[in-house]
Amino acid sequence: MKQSIFDLADEIYDLYEMSTDPDVDPEVLNGSIESVMGAIEVKSCGYANLIKQLEMEQKQAEMVSQTFADKARVRKNNIKRLKEYLMIAMDKLDTDVLPAGAFTFKIQKNGGMQPLKIDGEVPQNMTKVIVEPDNDKIREYLKENTCDWAHLEERGRHIVIK
């Protein structure tokens, strides 16, 4: 039966527990430890190979994704430019409708809220203030103080393969 990395880690812990037992033969214990550590090394090597393969595939997928995102952006810009050209032509023709074979172009007003442009200083009663925590100041404060409204948490951890 194949053992998971967790099973092997449990075995190492059990062997550590056994190492405190004076009745255990040290040679048998050392052999068991070497055997389990060898299995952990093999299993870890498999993990490393799989992680490296997945990282390579991720990079390749991101490159392909970026290529398609670039193509989509170019096409979106081309569509916008072509529609602008049509609108200029329709404005020159002074028409809101232009037949195009099986299609018809129509100019219509945009919906939603009417655009707003601020031309000068806005009166105080027409403004709002957004208050948010200054995380940098809070971190500095917490380096030397404690409080009941914030605390610093432990940093996360991650695996590095070398």
C-alpha positions in Angstrom: 0.0 0.0 0.0 1.3 3.4 -0.9 1.8 5.8 2.0 1.0 9.5 1.9 3.4 12.1 3.0 1.2 12.5 6.1 1.4 8.9 6.9 5.2 9.0 6.7 5.3 12.1 8.9 3.2 10.3 11.4 5.6 7.3 11.3 8.5 9.7 12.0 6.6 11.1 15.0 5.9 7.5 16.3 9.6 6.6 15.9 10.5 9.7 17.8 8.2 8.6 20.6 9.8 5.2 20.5 13.2 6.7 20.8 12.5 7.6 24.4 11.7 4.0 25.3 14.8 2.4 26.8 13.7 -1.1 25.6 13.9 -0.3 21.9 16.9 -1.6 20.1 18.8 1.5 18.8 19.9 -0.2 15.6 16.4 -1.3 14.7 15.2 2.2 15.5 17.9 3.9 13.4 17.1 1.4 10.5 13.4 2.3 10.7 14.2 6.0 10.8 16.5 5.7 7.8 13.8 3.7 5.9 11.0 6.2 6.6 13.3 9.2 5.9 14.2 7.5 2.5 10.5 7.1 1.7 9.9 10.7 2.7 12.7 11.8 0.4 11.3 9.8 -2.5 7.8 11.1 -1.9 9.0 14.7 -1.5 10.9 14.3 -4.8 7.7 13.3 -6.5 6.0 16.4 -5.0 8.8 18.6 -6.3 8.6 17.2 -9.8 4.8 17.6 -9.9 5.0 21.1 -8.5 7.6 22.1 -11.1 5.5 20.6 -13.9 2.4 22.4 -12.7 4.4 25.7 -12.4 5.6 25.3 -16.0 2.1 24.6 -17.2 0.8 27.6 -15.3 3.3 29.9 -16.9 2.5 28.5 -20.3 -1.2 29.0 -19.7 -0.7 32.5 -18.5 1.3 33.3 -21.6 -1.4 31.9 -23.8 -4.0 33.7 -21.8 -2.1 37.0 -22.2 -1.8 36.4 -25.9 -5.6 36.0 -26.2 -6.2 39.0 -23.9 -4.0 41.1 -26.2 -5.9 39.8 -29.2 -9.2 40.7 -27.5 -8.0 44.2 -26.6 -6.9 44.8 -30.2 -10.2 43.7 -31.6 -12.1 45.7 -29.1 -10.2 48.8 -30.1 -10.7 48.1 -33.8 -14.5 47.7 -33.2 -14.6 51.0 -31.3 -12.6 52.8 -34.0 -14.9 51.4 -36.8 -18.0 52.4 -34.9 -16.6 55.9 -34.4 -15.9 56.1 -38.2 -19.5 55.1 -38.9 -20.8 57.6 -36.5 -18.8 60.4 -38.1 -20.0 59.4 -41.5 -23.6 59.2 -40.3 -23.3 62.6 -38.7 -22.0 64.0 -42.0 -25.0 62.4 -43.8 -27.3 63.9 -41.0 -28.9 60.5 -40.4 -29.5 58.2 -37.4 -30.2 55.2 -39.6 -28.0 53.7 -42.2 -29.0 50.5 -44.1 -26.1 48.0 -44.7 -27.5 45.1 -46.6 -28.7 42.5 -44.1 -27.9 44.9 -41.3 -28.9 48.4 -40.2 -26.8 50.8 -38.3 -28.7 53.1 -35.8 -27.4 55.9 -33.6 -29.1 56.0 -30.2 -28.4 57.9 -27.0 -26.7 56.2 -24.1 -28.8 55.2 -21.1 -27.9 55.3 -17.4 -26.9 58.4 -15.4 -26.2 61.6 -17.3 -22.4 62.2 -17.3 -21.2 64.8 -14.8 -18.2 67.1 -15.3 -16.9 69.3 -12.4 -15.8 72.7 -13.7 -14.7 74.4 -10.5 -14.5 74.1 -6.7 -17.4 72.1 -5.2 -19.2 73.6 -2.2 -18.4 71.8 1.1 -22.0 70.6 1.6 -21.7 68.8 -1.8 -18.8 66.7 -0.8 -18.3 63.5 1.3 -15.4 62.4 3.4 -14.3 58.7 3.3 -12.5 57.6 6.5 -10.4 54.5 6.4 -7.8 53.0 8.7 -4.2 54.0 8.1 -2.7 50.5 8.2 0.9 51.7 8.2 0.4 53.9 11.3 -1.5 51.1 13.0 1.3 48.6 12.4 3.9 51.1 13.8 1.7 51.7 16.8 1.3 47.9 17.5 5.0 47.3 17.4 5.3 48.9 20.8 1.7 49.0 22.1 -1.3 46.7 22.5 -4.9 47.6 22.1 -8.3 45.9 22.0 -9.3 47.2 18.5 -6.4 45.7 16.4 -3.5 43.2 16.6 -0.7 41.9 14.3 -1.2 38.4 13.0 1.4 35.8 12.3 2.9 35.9 8.8 1.9 33.2 6.4 4.3 30.5 5.3 5.1 29.0 1.9 7.2 26.2 0.3 10.2 27.0 -1.7 11.8 24.3 -4.0 15.5 24.7 -4.6 
